[in-house]
Amino acid sequence: MDKQELGAFLRSRRERLRPQDVGLPAGPRRRTPGLRREEVAVLAHISTEYYVRLEQGRAPRPSGEVLAGIAGALRLTDAESDHLHLLAGTAPNRTGLHRRDVRPSILTLLERLPQTAGFVVSAAFEVLAWNDLAAALLEDFAPLTPEDRNLARRAFLASAHADATLYGISDAAEFRLSVVGQLRATLARYPSDPAVTGLVDELRDGSPEFARLWERHDVQAAQMLTKTFRHPVVGEITVDCDALALTDRDQHLVLYSAPPGSPGAEALALLNVLGAEAGGFAR
C-alpha cells in the first residue's frame, strides 16, 4: 500500500468534482475547489475521520468494499478505480521489472503487415520493435540507444524543434497527456523497477510540463483514433491509429494505416517505396 500516493490521488479526484456532479446542492461559495471530505465520506458510507486519515496517508489498508464505495463517491472511471486498488494494495500488482522482450510471433507479424506502419512499445514507452514503414514514417530506430528510443523522453526532453520533436504529429498535447497518465499507471504496477522510477524522476526533474501534468494524478487519457503527421518528405499524412494491448508482456502494438484509395494510403505507399531513408525526424 502506497499511503502517500493513495492520499494524493484521492485528494486530486475529490478536488475536481462539484457538488452538483454528485447530486448535492452547491450551497454558499466554497473556499477550496471540489467536494468537502465529509461529503465524500457520506457518499461512500464511511466515517469522515477515516476518509480524512486516508487522504493524509495515516489510515490502515482499506477493504475492497470501502474502496468500491469511495470509487463510486468520487465517480471514478474503470481505469481510475483499478489505479485506486493498486495504490491500496488490494489488486494484483506486477512486481519486478517490466518486460522488454517482444514475442517472436509479433516480430513476424510486423514484417507481414501490408501498407501499415507498426511498432511495439513497452510499458515505459520504449520502442522495442518496428517495421520498415514505421522507420520511414517516424525515424530509423536501429542506430538509437534504448534511452533515445523512448517516446516519453522524446515527448518531454527532446531538444529538437517543436514541430519535429514528436514526428510532426497534430495531437502532440494529447499525446503528452496520454504519456503522463500511462506512466503513472505503469509506476503503480512496477513500483520497484528502477527503469520506471528512474524515467519518472528524470522527466519530473527535466520537464516542468511533465511535472505539472504529473501532479494532476490522471491515469486515463482520451483515445486517439486518428493522427496527422507533417512529414518532411511527403507532406501531411492522416492515418488511423490503433494500439493493441499485448497483455502477456504489458506492451502495445501500435498500428498506423489508412483506408484504401485515401491520400493517407497513397502517402504510406510512397514511403514504403522510399524506405527508411525517407524518415526525416532524426534527432
DRENDO-1510 file (C-alpha; in Angstrom, 1 decimal, always signed):
<recs>
REC; n; res; u; v; w
REC; 1; MET; +0.0; +0.0; +0.0 .
REC; 2; ASP; +1.4; +3.4; -1.0 .
REC; 3; LYS; -0.3; +5.6; +1.6 .
REC; 4; GLN; +1.1; +8.9; +0.4 .
REC; 5; GLU; +0.3; +8.3; -3.3 .
REC; 6; LEU; -3.1; +7.0; -2.4 .
REC; 7; GLY; -3.9; +10.1; -0.4 .
REC; 8; ALA; -2.7; +12.4; -3.1 .
REC; 9; PHE; -4.8; +10.5; -5.7 .
REC; 10; LEU; -7.9; +10.7; -3.6 .
REC; 11; ARG; -7.4; +14.4; -3.0 .
REC; 12; SER; -6.9; +15.1; -6.7 .
REC; 13; ARG; -10.1; +13.2; -7.6 .
REC; 14; ARG; -12.1; +14.9; -4.9 .
REC; 15; GLU; -11.0; +18.4; -5.9 .
REC; 16; ARG; -12.1; +18.0; -9.5 .
REC; 17; LEU; -15.8; +17.3; -8.5 .
REC; 18; ARG; -18.5; +19.9; -8.0 .
REC; 19; PRO; -21.4; +19.3; -5.6 .
REC; 20; GLN; -23.9; +19.2; -8.5 .
REC; 21; ASP; -21.8; +16.5; -10.1 .
REC; 22; VAL; -22.9; +14.1; -7.3 .
REC; 23; GLY; -26.4; +15.4; -6.7 .
REC; 24; LEU; -25.6; +17.8; -3.8 .
REC; 25; PRO; -26.7; +21.4; -3.6 .
REC; 26; ALA; -24.0; +23.9; -4.5 .
REC; 27; GLY; -24.6; +26.0; -1.4 .
REC; 28; PRO; -22.6; +29.1; -0.5 .
REC; 29; ARG; -19.3; +29.9; -2.1 .
REC; 30; ARG; -16.5; +27.5; -1.1 .
REC; 31; ARG; -13.0; +28.4; -0.1 .
REC; 32; THR; -11.4; +25.5; -1.9 .
REC; 33; PRO; -12.4; +23.6; -5.1 .
REC; 34; GLY; -14.2; +20.3; -5.2 .
REC; 35; LEU; -16.2; +18.4; -2.6 .
REC; 36; ARG; -15.6; +18.5; +1.1 .
REC; 37; ARG; -14.1; +15.5; +2.7 .
REC; 38; GLU; -17.2; +14.9; +4.8 .
REC; 39; GLU; -19.3; +14.9; +1.7 .
REC; 40; VAL; -17.2; +12.2; +0.1 .
REC; 41; ALA; -17.4; +10.2; +3.4 .
REC; 42; VAL; -21.2; +10.4; +3.4 .
REC; 43; LEU; -21.4; +9.3; -0.2 .
REC; 44; ALA; -19.0; +6.4; +0.4 .
REC; 45; HIS; -20.8; +5.4; +3.6 .
REC; 46; ILE; -17.7; +5.6; +5.7 .
REC; 47; SER; -16.7; +7.9; +8.6 .
REC; 48; THR; -15.3; +11.3; +7.9 .
REC; 49; GLU; -12.4; +10.7; +10.3 .
REC; 50; TYR; -11.4; +7.5; +8.4 .
REC; 51; TYR; -11.6; +9.3; +5.0 .
REC; 52; VAL; -9.5; +12.2; +6.3 .
REC; 53; ARG; -6.9; +9.8; +7.5 .
REC; 54; LEU; -6.8; +8.1; +4.1 .
REC; 55; GLU; -6.1; +11.4; +2.4 .
REC; 56; GLN; -3.4; +12.2; +5.0 .
REC; 57; GLY; -1.7; +8.8; +4.5 .
REC; 58; ARG; -2.4; +7.7; +8.0 .
REC; 59; ALA; -5.1; +5.1; +7.6 .
REC; 60; PRO; -4.6; +1.3; +7.5 .
REC; 61; ARG; -5.3; -0.5; +4.3 .
REC; 62; PRO; -9.0; -0.1; +3.3 .
REC; 63; SER; -11.1; -3.1; +2.3 .
REC; 64; GLY; -12.3; -3.7; -1.2 .
REC; 65; GLU; -15.8; -2.7; -0.1 .
REC; 66; VAL; -14.6; +0.6; +1.2 .
REC; 67; LEU; -12.6; +1.3; -1.9 .
REC; 68; ALA; -15.7; +0.5; -4.1 .
REC; 69; GLY; -17.7; +3.0; -2.0 .
REC; 70; ILE; -15.0; +5.7; -2.4 .
REC; 71; ALA; -14.8; +5.0; -6.2 .
REC; 72; GLY; -18.5; +5.5; -6.5 .
REC; 73; ALA; -18.5; +8.6; -4.4 .
REC; 74; LEU; -15.7; +10.1; -6.5 .
REC; 75; ARG; -17.2; +9.0; -9.8 .
REC; 76; LEU; -14.0; +7.2; -10.8 .
REC; 77; THR; -13.7; +5.6; -14.2 .
REC; 78; ASP; -12.8; +2.0; -14.5 .
REC; 79; ALA; -9.1; +2.9; -15.1 .
REC; 80; GLU; -9.1; +5.2; -12.1 .
REC; 81; SER; -10.8; +2.6; -9.9 .
REC; 82; ASP; -8.2; +0.0; -10.9 .
REC; 83; HIS; -5.4; +2.5; -10.1 .
REC; 84; LEU; -7.0; +3.2; -6.7 .
REC; 85; HIS; -7.0; -0.5; -5.9 .
REC; 86; LEU; -3.4; -0.8; -7.0 .
REC; 87; LEU; -2.3; +2.0; -4.7 .
REC; 88; ALA; -4.2; +0.5; -1.8 .
REC; 89; GLY; -2.6; -2.9; -2.4 .
REC; 90; THR; -5.9; -4.7; -2.9 .
REC; 91; ALA; -5.5; -5.6; -6.5 .
REC; 92; PRO; -2.9; -7.9; -8.2 .
REC; 93; ASN; +0.3; -6.0; -8.5 .
REC; 94; ARG; +3.0; -6.8; -11.0 .
REC; 95; THR; +6.4; -6.8; -9.3 .
REC; 96; GLY; +9.9; -6.8; -10.6 .
REC; 97; LEU; +10.8; -5.4; -14.0 .
REC; 98; HIS; +8.6; -4.6; -16.9 .
REC; 99; ARG; +9.2; -6.8; -19.9 .
REC; 100; ARG; +11.2; -5.6; -23.0 .
REC; 101; ASP; +11.4; -8.8; -24.9 .
REC; 102; VAL; +8.9; -9.0; -27.8 .
REC; 103; ARG; +7.1; -12.2; -28.7 .
REC; 104; PRO; +8.6; -13.7; -31.9 .
REC; 105; SER; +5.1; -14.0; -33.5 .
REC; 106; ILE; +4.7; -10.3; -33.1 .
REC; 107; LEU; +8.0; -9.6; -34.8 .
REC; 108; THR; +6.9; -11.8; -37.7 .
REC; 109; LEU; +3.5; -10.0; -37.8 .
REC; 110; LEU; +5.2; -6.6; -38.0 .
REC; 111; GLU; +7.1; -7.6; -41.2 .
REC; 112; ARG; +4.0; -9.1; -42.8 .
REC; 113; LEU; +1.7; -6.1; -42.3 .
REC; 114; PRO; +0.7; -4.6; -45.7 .
REC; 115; GLN; +0.9; -0.8; -46.1 .
REC; 116; THR; +0.8; -0.4; -42.3 .
REC; 117; ALA; +3.4; +1.2; -40.1 .
REC; 118; GLY; +3.7; -0.8; -36.9 .
REC; 119; PHE; +5.9; -0.8; -33.8 .
REC; 120; VAL; +5.8; -2.2; -30.3 .
REC; 121; VAL; +6.3; -0.1; -27.2 .
REC; 122; SER; +7.0; -1.2; -23.6 .
REC; 123; ALA; +5.0; -0.2; -20.6 .
REC; 124; ALA; +7.7; +2.6; -20.2 .
REC; 125; PHE; +7.3; +3.9; -23.8 .
REC; 126; GLU; +10.5; +2.4; -25.2 .
REC; 127; VAL; +10.1; +1.4; -28.9 .
REC; 128; LEU; +11.1; -2.3; -28.8 .
REC; 129; ALA; +10.4; -3.4; -32.4 .
REC; 130; TRP; +9.3; -1.8; -35.7 .
REC; 131; ASN; +8.8; -2.4; -39.3 .
REC; 132; ASP; +10.3; -0.6; -42.3 .
REC; 133; LEU; +7.3; +1.6; -42.9 .
REC; 134; ALA; +7.4; +2.8; -39.3 .
REC; 135; ALA; +11.0; +3.7; -39.8 .
REC; 136; ALA; +10.1; +5.7; -42.9 .
REC; 137; LEU; +7.2; +7.4; -41.3 .
REC; 138; LEU; +8.9; +8.2; -38.0 .
REC; 139; GLU; +12.6; +7.5; -37.9 .
REC; 140; ASP; +15.1; +4.6; -38.1 .
REC; 141; PHE; +15.3; +3.4; -34.5 .
REC; 142; ALA; +18.0; +0.9; -35.2 .
REC; 143; PRO; +21.1; +3.2; -34.5 .
REC; 144; LEU; +19.5; +4.7; -31.4 .
REC; 145; THR; +20.2; +3.6; -27.8 .
REC; 146; PRO; +17.2; +2.3; -25.8 .
REC; 147; GLU; +17.1; +5.7; -24.0 .
REC; 148; ASP; +16.8; +7.5; -27.3 .
REC; 149; ARG; +14.1; +5.2; -28.5 .
REC; 150; ASN; +11.9; +6.2; -25.5 .
REC; 151; LEU; +8.9; +8.2; -26.7 .
REC; 152; ALA; +8.3; +9.7; -23.3 .
REC; 153; ARG; +11.7; +11.2; -23.3 .
REC; 154; ARG; +11.2; +12.4; -26.8 .
REC; 155; ALA; +7.9; +14.0; -25.9 .
REC; 156; PHE; +9.2; +15.9; -22.9 .
REC; 157; LEU; +13.0; +16.2; -23.1 .
REC; 158; ALA; +14.0; +16.3; -26.8 .
REC; 159; SER; +15.9; +19.4; -27.8 .
REC; 160; ALA; +14.8; +19.3; -31.4 .
REC; 161; HIS; +12.5; +21.9; -33.0 .
REC; 162; ALA; +8.9; +21.5; -31.5 .
REC; 163; ASP; +7.4; +20.6; -34.8 .
REC; 164; ALA; +9.8; +17.7; -35.3 .
REC; 165; THR; +10.1; +16.5; -31.7 .
REC; 166; LEU; +7.1; +14.3; -31.9 .
REC; 167; TYR; +7.4; +13.5; -35.7 .
REC; 168; GLY; +5.2; +16.5; -36.6 .
REC; 169; ILE; +2.0; +14.9; -35.1 .
REC; 170; SER; -1.1; +17.1; -34.9 .
REC; 171; ASP; -2.1; +16.0; -31.4 .
REC; 172; ALA; +1.2; +16.5; -29.6 .
REC; 173; ALA; -0.5; +17.9; -26.5 .
REC; 174; GLU; -3.0; +15.0; -26.3 .
REC; 175; PHE; -0.1; +12.5; -26.7 .
REC; 176; ARG; +1.8; +14.1; -23.8 .
REC; 177; LEU; -1.3; +13.8; -21.6 .
REC; 178; SER; -1.6; +10.1; -22.5 .
REC; 179; VAL; +2.1; +9.5; -21.7 .
REC; 180; VAL; +1.8; +11.0; -18.2 .
REC; 181; GLY; -1.4; +9.1; -17.4 .
REC; 182; GLN; +0.0; +5.8; -18.7 .
REC; 183; LEU; +3.3; +6.2; -16.9 .
REC; 184; ARG; +1.5; +6.9; -13.6 .
REC; 185; ALA; -0.3; +3.6; -14.1 .
REC; 186; THR; +2.9; +1.9; -15.0 .
REC; 187; LEU; +4.6; +3.1; -11.9 .
REC; 188; ALA; +1.8; +1.7; -9.8 .
REC; 189; ARG; +2.3; -1.7; -11.4 .
REC; 190; TYR; +6.1; -1.7; -11.2 .
REC; 191; PRO; +7.0; +0.4; -8.1 .
REC; 192; SER; +10.4; -1.3; -7.7 .
REC; 193; ASP; +11.5; -1.2; -11.3 .
REC; 194; PRO; +14.5; +1.2; -11.5 .
REC; 195; ALA; +14.0; +1.8; -15.2 .
REC; 196; VAL; +10.4; +3.0; -14.5 .
REC; 197; THR; +11.1; +5.0; -11.3 .
REC; 198; GLY; +14.3; +6.5; -12.9 .
REC; 199; LEU; +12.4; +7.6; -16.0 .
REC; 200; VAL; +9.7; +9.3; -14.0 .
REC; 201; ASP; +12.3; +11.1; -11.8 .
REC; 202; GLU; +14.2; +12.1; -14.9 .
REC; 203; LEU; +11.0; +13.5; -16.6 .
REC; 204; ARG; +9.9; +15.3; -13.4 .
REC; 205; ASP; +13.3; +16.9; -13.0 .
REC; 206; GLY; +13.8; +17.8; -16.6 .
REC; 207; SER; +10.4; +18.9; -17.8 .
REC; 208; PRO; +8.3; +21.5; -15.9 .
REC; 209; GLU; +5.4; +20.5; -18.2 .
REC; 210; PHE; +5.7; +16.8; -17.2 .
REC; 211; ALA; +5.9; +17.8; -13.5 .
REC; 212; ARG; +2.8; +19.9; -13.8 .
REC; 213; LEU; +0.8; +17.2; -15.5 .
REC; 214; TRP; +2.1; +14.6; -13.1 .
REC; 215; GLU; +0.6; +16.4; -10.2 .
REC; 216; ARG; -2.9; +16.1; -11.7 .
REC; 217; HIS; -2.8; +12.4; -10.9 .
REC; 218; ASP; -4.7; +11.4; -14.1 .
REC; 219; VAL; -4.5; +7.8; -15.2 .
REC; 220; GLN; -6.7; +7.8; -18.2 .
REC; 221; ALA; -6.5; +9.8; -21.4 .
REC; 222; ALA; -8.7; +10.2; -24.4 .
REC; 223; GLN; -8.2; +7.5; -27.1 .
REC; 224; MET; -6.5; +8.8; -30.2 .
REC; 225; LEU; -8.2; +7.2; -33.2 .
REC; 226; THR; -6.6; +9.2; -36.0 .
REC; 227; LYS; -3.4; +11.1; -36.3 .
REC; 228; THR; -1.9; +13.5; -38.8 .
REC; 229; PHE; +1.9; +13.6; -39.4 .
REC; 230; ARG; +3.6; +16.6; -41.0 .
REC; 231; HIS; +6.3; +14.5; -42.8 .
REC; 232; PRO; +9.2; +16.4; -44.3 .
REC; 233; VAL; +9.3; +14.3; -47.5 .
REC; 234; VAL; +5.7; +13.5; -48.4 .
REC; 235; GLY; +3.8; +16.2; -46.5 .
REC; 236; GLU; +0.8; +15.7; -44.3 .
REC; 237; ILE; -0.3; +12.1; -43.8 .
REC; 238; THR; -3.6; +11.3; -41.9 .
REC; 239; VAL; -3.8; +7.8; -40.6 .
REC; 240; ASP; -5.9; +5.6; -38.4 .
REC; 241; CYS; -4.3; +4.9; -35.1 .
REC; 242; ASP; -4.8; +1.6; -33.3 .
REC; 243; ALA; -3.0; +0.5; -30.2 .
REC; 244; LEU; -3.5; -3.2; -29.4 .
REC; 245; ALA; -2.6; -4.4; -25.9 .
REC; 246; LEU; -0.2; -7.3; -25.7 .
REC; 247; THR; -1.3; -8.2; -22.2 .
REC; 248; ASP; +1.0; -11.1; -21.5 .
REC; 249; ARG; +4.0; -8.8; -21.7 .
REC; 250; ASP; +2.4; -5.5; -20.8 .
REC; 251; GLN; +3.3; -4.0; -24.2 .
REC; 252; HIS; +1.3; -2.3; -27.0 .
REC; 253; LEU; +1.4; -2.9; -30.7 .
REC; 254; VAL; +0.8; +0.5; -32.4 .
REC; 255; LEU; -0.5; +0.4; -36.0 .
REC; 256; TYR; -0.8; +3.3; -38.4 .
REC; 257; SER; -2.9; +2.6; -41.5 .
REC; 258; ALA; -5.2; +4.4; -43.9 .
REC; 259; PRO; -8.3; +3.4; -45.9 .
REC; 260; PRO; -7.6; +2.1; -49.4 .
REC; 261; GLY; -7.6; +4.9; -52.0 .
REC; 262; SER; -7.2; +7.7; -49.5 .
REC; 263; PRO; -4.5; +10.3; -49.6 .
REC; 264; GLY; -3.0; +8.8; -46.5 .
REC; 265; ALA; -2.8; +5.4; -48.1 .
REC; 266; GLU; -1.1; +6.9; -51.1 .
REC; 267; ALA; +1.4; +8.7; -48.9 .
REC; 268; LEU; +2.1; +5.5; -47.0 .
REC; 269; ALA; +2.6; +3.6; -50.3 .
REC; 270; LEU; +5.1; +6.2; -51.4 .
REC; 271; LEU; +7.0; +6.0; -48.1 .
REC; 272; ASN; +7.0; +2.2; -48.4 .
REC; 273; VAL; +8.9; +2.7; -51.7 .
REC; 274; LEU; +11.3; +5.3; -50.4 .
REC; 275; GLY; +12.2; +3.3; -47.4 .
REC; 276; ALA; +13.8; +4.2; -44.0 .
REC; 277; GLU; +16.0; +6.9; -45.6 .
REC; 278; ALA; +12.8; +8.9; -46.0 .
REC; 279; GLY; +12.4; +9.3; -42.3 .
REC; 280; GLY; +13.2; +12.9; -41.7 .
REC; 281; PHE; +12.7; +13.2; -38.0 .
REC; 282; ALA; +16.1; +12.1; -36.7 .
REC; 283; ARG; +17.4; +13.9; -33.7 .
</recs>
